[in-house]
Amino acid sequence: MAGMERTAFASVVRAPGLALRAGRVGVVMAGYGGLCLLGALTDRFRAPEVRLPGRRWVRLLTALGPSYIKIGQLLSSRRDLLPDEICDALGRLTDAAPPPHRARIERAVRRAYRTRPFPFAQFDWTPIASGSIATVHLARTPAGREVAVKVRRPGIDRVMRRDFSLTGLAMGLLGSLPTMRSMPFAVMHRQVGRALLRQLDFTAERESLGALRDNLASLPGVRIPAPIDELCAEGIVAMEYIGGLTRFTPGDLDADERRGAVRAILAAVYEMLFVDGLVHCDLHPGNLYFDRDARLVILDAGFVVRLPGPVRESFADFFINMAMGDGRTCARIVVESAERIAPDADLKGFRADLAGLVDETAGARSGEFSLARFAGRLFGLQRRYGIYPAPEFAFPLLSLLVVEGMIKTFDAEVDFQAEAVPVLRRRNTPREPVG
């Protein structure tokens, strides 16, 4: 353990930029930790309506930077796990990250088009949306076409790569602990981290945006903006501008509209998971809107992952057998698709316990079924019996977990599993996916 700590420390020292980033993260966390502790103490003497713990988390995550803002964005949809005031505050992270100074944005945009004539007649340097990785601007071409232009934040790639190195060191230290050595921390960090860093690749995002649009074209209630290839450049994705978008809030919709929104979300997610294998893993409220025709609009294709065929098939088989209440088959799928099985694993005990877990959840409504709790219990059984899943399974679970909290808020009666069955039944003869 001491050797691992010395190696990790030495690697930070040898990279001055990484050391500076580590120091900044440590100082910010220590400072905000003290403020949160002080706030928690003083909250005892304040009226409930002025206690603002959620704002403290927002300030902390914003100060730490984009990697941590992404964590807050994902947590903002988990109203089944976190208090409403915390989720409401974290929800502001989806589009309220402070934008860079105008001069930095303009310099980045001008540099991206330096080898050709500037393609816009008008460009609004004040962002219409400001996220953790990019800002979005309204522009107009010489032909008069309105477009949305997503501009990568200057210097963000350097910051996120350093955060990736720091979390890699942390995972290495965790993996060196005697009780944690059997966990594939390094593999999980590499695969999930690469997917997060892929959000810096705007060429890949442009391709993913077009692929998602083609793959989901058969769903009448879903709309995805088309990329405009001739206007894209290094660090810039230009796409059609969709005006009149409305943010998801349950109070603005009647019961039928809420049910329609939920089913549109699930239809899109299941199509991605079980048919196409190109999965949007970042469907938080900042990326989901309604247009004027009440169609679901999915924005931002930065965090999109291609599932390997065997993973997609195994996940689909597990899901449909879970919906049918066939826990024995679910257990067989988990065992056959496992990354590693301990030599002394009690497979019989695992099959029996997983069958019992599936029996408890089969046919449960949204208000009764918690994917987070189910996944936690499933992973607990796998740890107990020494059955370690392929790390790629994190991506389909992440996609579902991100939308679960929102769905529970909109329609507690929707049957997660029943809504998936029609898609699962036709997945064996999928169309040729794009991308």
WOSULMO-V669914 format. One record per backbone hydrogen bond with DSSP energy under -0.5 kcal/mol. NH is the residue of the N-H (numbers start at 1). CO is the residue of the C=O. Records with the same first field share a line. If there is no record, write none. Layout:
BEGIN
NH: CO ; CO
END
This chain:
BEGIN
5: 1
6: 2
7: 3
8: 4
9: 5
10: 6
11: 7
12: 8
13: 9
14: 10
15: 12
16: 14
19: 12 ; 15
20: 16
21: 17
22: 18
23: 19
24: 20
25: 21
26: 22
27: 23
28: 24
29: 25
30: 26
31: 27
32: 28
33: 29
34: 30
35: 31
36: 32
37: 33
38: 34
39: 35
40: 36
41: 37
42: 38
43: 39
44: 40 ; 41
45: 42
46: 43
50: 47
51: 48
52: 50
56: 52
57: 53
58: 54
59: 55
60: 56
61: 57
62: 58
63: 59
64: 60
65: 61
68: 65
69: 65
70: 66
71: 67
72: 68
73: 69
74: 70
75: 71
76: 72
77: 74
78: 75
79: 77
81: 78
82: 78
87: 83
88: 84
89: 85
90: 86
91: 87
92: 88 ; 89
93: 90
94: 91
95: 92
96: 92
97: 130
104: 101
105: 101
106: 102
107: 103
108: 104
109: 105
110: 106
111: 107
112: 108
113: 109
114: 111
116: 113
121: 140
122: 140
124: 138
125: 123
127: 125
128: 136
129: 136
130: 95
131: 134
135: 151
136: 129
137: 149
139: 147
140: 122
141: 145
142: 119
144: 141
147: 139
148: 239
149: 137
150: 148 ; 237
151: 135 ; 149
152: 150 ; 235
153: 133
156: 153
159: 155
160: 156
161: 157
162: 158
163: 159
164: 160
165: 161
166: 162
167: 163
168: 164
169: 165
170: 166
171: 167
172: 168
173: 169
174: 170
175: 171
176: 172 ; 173
177: 173 ; 174
180: 177
181: 177
183: 180
185: 183
188: 184
189: 185
190: 186
191: 187
192: 188
193: 189
194: 190
195: 191
196: 192
197: 193
198: 194
199: 196
200: 197
201: 198
202: 200
205: 201
206: 202
207: 203
208: 204
209: 205
210: 206
211: 207
212: 208
213: 209
214: 210
215: 211
216: 212
217: 214
219: 216
220: 218
222: 219
223: 296
225: 298
228: 238
229: 227
231: 228
232: 228 ; 229
233: 236
236: 233
237: 150
239: 148
240: 226
241: 146
242: 240
243: 241
246: 290
248: 288
252: 249
253: 250
258: 254
259: 255
260: 256
261: 257
262: 258
263: 259
264: 260
265: 261
266: 262
267: 263
268: 264
269: 265
270: 266
271: 267
272: 268
273: 269
274: 270
275: 270 ; 271
276: 271
277: 272
279: 277 ; 305
281: 279 ; 303
284: 282
287: 284
288: 285
289: 297
290: 246
291: 295
294: 291
296: 221
297: 289
298: 223 ; 296
299: 287 ; 297
304: 302
305: 279
307: 277 ; 305
312: 308
313: 309
314: 310
315: 311
316: 312
317: 313
318: 314
319: 315
320: 316
321: 317
322: 318
323: 319
324: 320
325: 322
326: 321
327: 325
330: 326
331: 327
332: 328
333: 329
334: 330
335: 331
336: 332
337: 333
338: 335
339: 388
340: 388
342: 386
345: 342
347: 345
350: 346
351: 347
352: 348
353: 349
354: 350
355: 351
356: 352
357: 353
358: 354
359: 355
360: 356
361: 357 ; 358
362: 358
364: 361
366: 414
367: 412
368: 365
369: 365
371: 369
374: 370
375: 371
376: 372
377: 373
378: 374
379: 375
380: 376
381: 377
382: 378
383: 379
384: 380
385: 381
386: 382 ; 383
387: 382
388: 340 ; 386
389: 387
390: 337
393: 390
394: 391
395: 392
396: 392
397: 393
398: 394
399: 395
400: 396
401: 397
402: 398
403: 399
404: 400
405: 401
407: 403
408: 404
409: 405
410: 406
411: 407
414: 411
416: 414
419: 415
420: 416 ; 417
421: 417 ; 418
422: 418
424: 420
425: 421
426: 422
427: 424
429: 426
430: 427
433: 431
END
